Amino acid sequence: MSSPKIIFSINTGRSGSTYLASLLKGFKDVQSFHEPYPSMCGKDMKAYQLGDKQVFGVPIKKKITKILSVLEEGLIYFESNHYFIKGFGWEIVNMFPHEQLGVVVLKRNPKKIVDSFFNIGTSILGRGAFRHLVHPFSPMASVPFESNKIWFWFKLSVMRLVFLCYNMPYYLKLQTKKNFNVFVAFQKRYLNWYVNQTVYLEQQFKSKYPNITYLTIDIDNMEDSNIVSHFQSQLGWTSYSKVDVDKNTAEEIIDRIIHNKKKH
């Protein structure tokens, strides 16, 4: 297996990407980043998912400039970024020889991913889903979130109006109110759909770009040493200095704090 010089990640978010980027900083010849500027989310990603394939022109040039500066130092560029598979990744891979590219596929228990997004308030009832996940009617998806687009927008508008009436800017309050179980179910149904769509996009990406090197990391079942060894054996990376990284990185710590607050 050839050793790629530019490596990205395919993941849903809330799946250990911050942790992985920190862990890989221990490799002497690797520059490791987590969602560096420009991260390629927000309105540009939404526009791309809805069909505007030119929207990433300027941001991609900025990212390529950063990548080339790392390569000029004789280092490997690694970026963990869940926006890759939902937007810019489909374009930036065409800017480099595929033999130079690698993609790490991060796996985590789907229920943990859904619960984690829900716990931090990334909701289809707000702007979080549209800015950071997959648009419910994106042509990139295998199927739309709901078959009836008009009914979906009507239902979403009513739910948002209820939020305003009850003065609930923080979506987690719903979990303590039995009358809002339908809202919770709606949000989690979307998040489950999103996780499934990310898997679908991963499969489509691998099929379209078979000459890219792929590695799979199971965050739930691999310890630090196993992950490091996996990169060493698969990519030939050496000269690793242990980095003190807690698997309970920022995203898991936030989940835990919110969970504790709900108990009181």
C-alpha positions in Angstrom: 0.0 0.0 0.0 1.4 3.4 -1.0 1.7 6.0 1.8 -0.6 9.0 1.1 0.6 12.5 1.9 -2.8 14.2 2.2 -5.4 12.6 4.5 -8.9 13.6 5.3 -11.7 11.8 7.3 -15.2 10.6 6.6 -17.4 10.8 9.7 -20.7 12.0 11.0 -19.4 14.4 13.7 -19.6 13.4 17.4 -17.6 10.4 16.4 -14.1 11.0 17.9 -12.6 13.2 15.2 -11.2 15.8 17.7 -9.7 12.9 19.7 -8.1 11.4 16.6 -6.6 14.6 15.4 -5.0 15.2 18.8 -3.7 11.6 19.0 -2.0 11.8 15.6 -0.1 14.9 16.6 2.3 12.5 18.2 3.7 11.4 14.8 6.8 13.4 14.1 6.2 13.7 10.3 2.5 14.6 10.5 0.7 17.9 10.8 -2.6 17.1 12.3 -5.6 19.5 12.2 -9.2 19.3 13.3 -11.6 21.3 11.2 -9.1 24.0 10.3 -10.1 27.3 8.6 -11.9 27.3 6.2 -13.9 24.5 7.7 -16.4 24.6 4.7 -19.7 24.4 6.7 -22.6 26.8 6.9 -24.4 28.4 4.0 -21.7 27.3 1.5 -22.1 23.6 2.4 -25.9 24.0 2.2 -25.7 25.6 -1.2 -23.4 22.8 -2.4 -25.7 20.1 -1.1 -28.6 21.7 -3.0 -26.7 21.8 -6.3 -24.3 24.7 -6.4 -21.0 23.0 -7.3 -19.0 26.2 -7.7 -19.6 27.6 -4.2 -16.4 26.2 -2.7 -14.1 27.8 -5.3 -12.4 30.4 -3.1 -12.4 28.4 0.2 -10.9 25.4 -1.5 -8.0 27.5 -2.9 -7.3 28.7 0.6 -7.3 25.1 1.9 -5.0 23.9 -0.9 -2.6 26.7 -0.1 -2.4 25.4 3.5 -2.0 21.8 2.4 0.9 22.7 0.0 2.7 24.6 2.7 2.7 21.5 4.9 3.9 19.3 2.0 6.7 21.7 1.3 8.0 21.2 4.8 8.2 17.4 4.0 5.3 16.6 6.3 2.1 14.7 5.9 -1.2 16.7 6.1 -4.0 15.2 8.2 -7.4 16.8 8.6 -10.3 15.4 10.6 -13.4 17.2 9.4 -16.9 15.8 9.1 -17.8 18.4 6.5 -15.5 16.7 4.1 -18.0 14.0 3.0 -21.0 16.4 3.0 -19.4 18.9 0.7 -15.9 20.0 -0.2 -14.4 16.6 -0.2 -16.0 15.7 -3.5 -14.2 18.6 -5.1 -10.8 18.9 -3.4 -9.9 15.3 -4.2 -9.9 16.2 -7.8 -7.1 18.7 -7.2 -4.5 16.1 -6.3 -3.3 12.7 -7.7 -5.5 10.1 -5.9 -2.4 8.0 -5.1 -1.3 10.9 -2.8 -4.7 10.9 -0.9 -5.9 9.0 2.1 -9.2 8.9 3.9 -9.8 7.7 7.5 -13.3 6.4 8.0 -14.3 6.9 11.6 -17.0 4.5 13.0 -19.0 5.0 16.2 -22.2 3.4 17.6 -25.0 5.2 15.7 -27.1 5.6 18.8 -24.2 7.3 20.6 -23.9 9.7 17.6 -27.6 10.5 17.6 -27.8 11.0 21.4 -24.6 13.2 21.3 -26.0 15.5 18.6 -29.3 15.7 20.4 -27.7 16.5 23.8 -25.8 19.5 22.4 -28.9 20.9 20.7 -27.9 20.2 17.1 -31.5 20.1 15.9 -33.5 20.2 12.7 -35.8 22.5 14.6 -33.1 25.1 14.6 -30.3 26.0 12.1 -27.8 23.5 13.3 -28.9 20.7 11.0 -29.0 22.9 7.9 -25.5 24.4 8.7 -23.7 21.3 9.8 -25.4 18.1 8.7 -27.2 17.0 5.5 -30.0 19.1 4.1 -33.2 17.0 4.3 -33.9 17.4 0.6 -30.4 17.3 -0.7 -30.0 15.6 -4.1 -26.8 14.0 -2.6 -29.0 11.9 -0.2 -30.2 8.4 -1.2 -33.7 9.4 -0.2 -35.2 12.7 1.1 -35.9 12.9 4.8 -39.6 13.0 4.1 -41.4 12.3 0.9 -43.8 15.3 1.1 -41.8 18.4 1.1 -44.7 20.8 1.7 -45.9 18.8 4.7 -42.4 18.7 6.1 -41.9 22.5 6.0 -45.4 23.1 7.4 -44.7 20.7 10.3 -41.3 22.2 10.9 -42.7 25.8 10.9 -45.4 24.8 13.5 -42.8 23.2 15.8 -40.6 26.2 15.6 -43.5 28.5 16.4 -44.2 26.4 19.5 -40.6 26.8 20.6 -41.0 30.5 20.3 -44.3 30.5 22.3 -42.8 28.5 25.1 -39.6 30.5 25.0 -37.4 27.4 24.6 -34.1 28.5 23.0 -32.4 25.4 24.3 -33.8 22.3 22.8 -32.8 20.0 25.6 -35.7 21.4 27.7 -37.9 19.2 25.5 -36.5 16.1 27.1 -38.1 16.9 30.5 -41.5 17.7 29.1 -43.7 14.7 28.2 -46.0 16.8 26.1 -43.1 17.3 23.7 -42.2 13.7 23.0 -43.3 14.1 19.4 -40.8 16.9 19.0 -38.0 14.7 20.4 -39.0 11.8 18.1 -39.0 14.1 15.1 -35.5 15.4 15.9 -34.1 11.9 16.5 -35.7 10.5 13.4 -33.9 13.2 11.4 -30.6 12.4 13.2 -30.9 8.7 12.5 -31.6 9.5 8.8 -28.5 11.7 8.8 -26.3 9.0 10.2 -27.6 6.6 7.5 -27.0 9.1 4.8 -23.4 9.6 5.9 -22.9 5.9 5.5 -24.5 6.1 2.1 -22.2 9.0 1.1 -19.2 7.1 2.3 -20.1 4.2 0.0 -20.7 6.5 -2.9 -17.4 8.2 -2.3 -15.4 4.9 -2.1 -17.1 3.8 -5.3 -16.3 7.0 -7.2 -12.7 7.2 -5.9 -11.3 3.7 -5.6 -7.7 4.7 -6.0 -7.6 6.6 -2.7 -6.2 4.8 0.3 -8.9 4.1 3.0 -8.4 3.2 6.7 -11.3 2.4 9.1 -11.0 3.3 12.7 -13.6 2.0 15.2 -13.5 4.6 18.0 -15.7 2.5 20.3 -13.5 -0.5 20.3 -9.9 0.7 19.7 -7.6 2.1 22.3 -4.9 4.7 21.7 -2.1 2.2 21.1 -4.3 0.2 18.7 -5.0 3.3 16.6 -1.4 4.3 16.5 -0.3 0.8 15.5 -3.0 0.8 12.8 -1.5 3.9 11.2 2.0 2.5 11.6 1.2 -0.8 9.9 -1.1 0.5 7.2 0.7 3.7 6.3 4.2 3.0 7.4 4.2 6.0 9.8 7.0 5.9 12.4 8.6 8.1 15.1 5.6 8.4 17.4 5.9 10.3 20.8 3.0 9.5 23.1 0.4 12.3 23.4 -1.7 12.5 26.5 -5.1 12.4 25.0 -8.3 11.6 26.8 -10.9 9.8 24.7 -13.4 11.8 26.6 -12.6 14.9 24.5 -14.6 18.1 24.4 -17.6 16.6 22.7 -18.0 13.8 25.2 -17.3 16.1 28.1 -20.1 18.4 26.9 -22.5 15.5 26.7 -21.6 14.4 30.2 -22.1 17.9 31.6 -25.5 18.3 29.9 -26.6 14.8 31.1 -25.7 15.7 34.7 -27.7 19.0 34.5 -30.8 17.2 33.4 -30.7 15.1 36.5 -31.1 18.2 38.8 
